[in-house]
């Protein structure tokens, strides 16, 4: 069973293949934004730090989202 960091990295890899970048953006940046909103924001979390490099393995650090200001 995969942990959240491995799921996040596999999400980025799969979404990066099918997404179109916006103005001056990269495919990877757009894929990260999509995966953050789908995987983390639904749980009330947001991205703080992550890495998908091979030798150290996937690393994901999150923090709670701030409440929407009224």
C-alpha positions in Angstrom: 0.0 0.0 0.0 1.4 3.4 -1.0 1.7 6.2 1.5 0.6 9.8 0.7 3.9 11.0 -0.5 4.2 8.1 -3.1 0.6 8.7 -4.2 1.3 12.5 -4.6 4.4 11.8 -6.7 2.6 9.3 -8.9 -0.3 11.8 -9.3 2.1 14.4 -10.6 3.7 12.0 -13.0 0.4 10.9 -14.5 -1.2 14.4 -14.7 2.0 16.0 -16.2 1.5 13.9 -19.3 -2.0 15.2 -20.1 -2.0 18.8 -18.8 -1.4 22.0 -20.9 0.6 24.7 -19.2 -0.8 28.2 -19.0 1.0 31.5 -19.7 4.7 31.1 -18.9 3.9 28.0 -16.8 5.4 24.6 -16.8 3.6 21.2 -17.2 5.0 20.2 -13.8 3.8 23.3 -12.1 0.3 22.8 -13.4 0.3 19.1 -12.4 1.4 20.0 -8.9 -1.4 22.5 -8.5 -4.0 19.9 -9.7 -2.7 17.2 -7.4 -2.6 19.6 -4.4 -6.2 20.6 -4.9 -7.4 17.1 -5.5 -5.4 15.2 -2.8 -4.7 17.7 -0.1 -7.3 20.5 -0.2 -10.1 17.9 0.2 -8.5 16.9 3.5 -8.1 20.5 4.7 -4.3 20.4 4.1 -2.0 22.4 1.8 1.5 21.8 0.5 4.5 23.0 2.5 7.4 21.0 1.0 7.8 17.9 -1.2 10.4 15.9 -3.1 10.0 13.0 -5.5 13.7 12.3 -6.0 14.8 8.6 -6.3 17.7 8.1 -3.8 15.9 9.5 -0.8 12.4 8.4 -1.8 9.3 10.6 -1.9 8.9 13.2 0.8 5.7 15.2 1.5 5.3 17.8 4.3 1.9 19.5 4.6 0.3 22.1 6.8 -3.3 23.1 7.6 -5.1 25.5 5.4 -6.0 28.9 6.7 -9.7 29.6 7.0 -11.2 31.8 4.3 -11.3 35.4 5.3 -14.7 37.1 5.3 
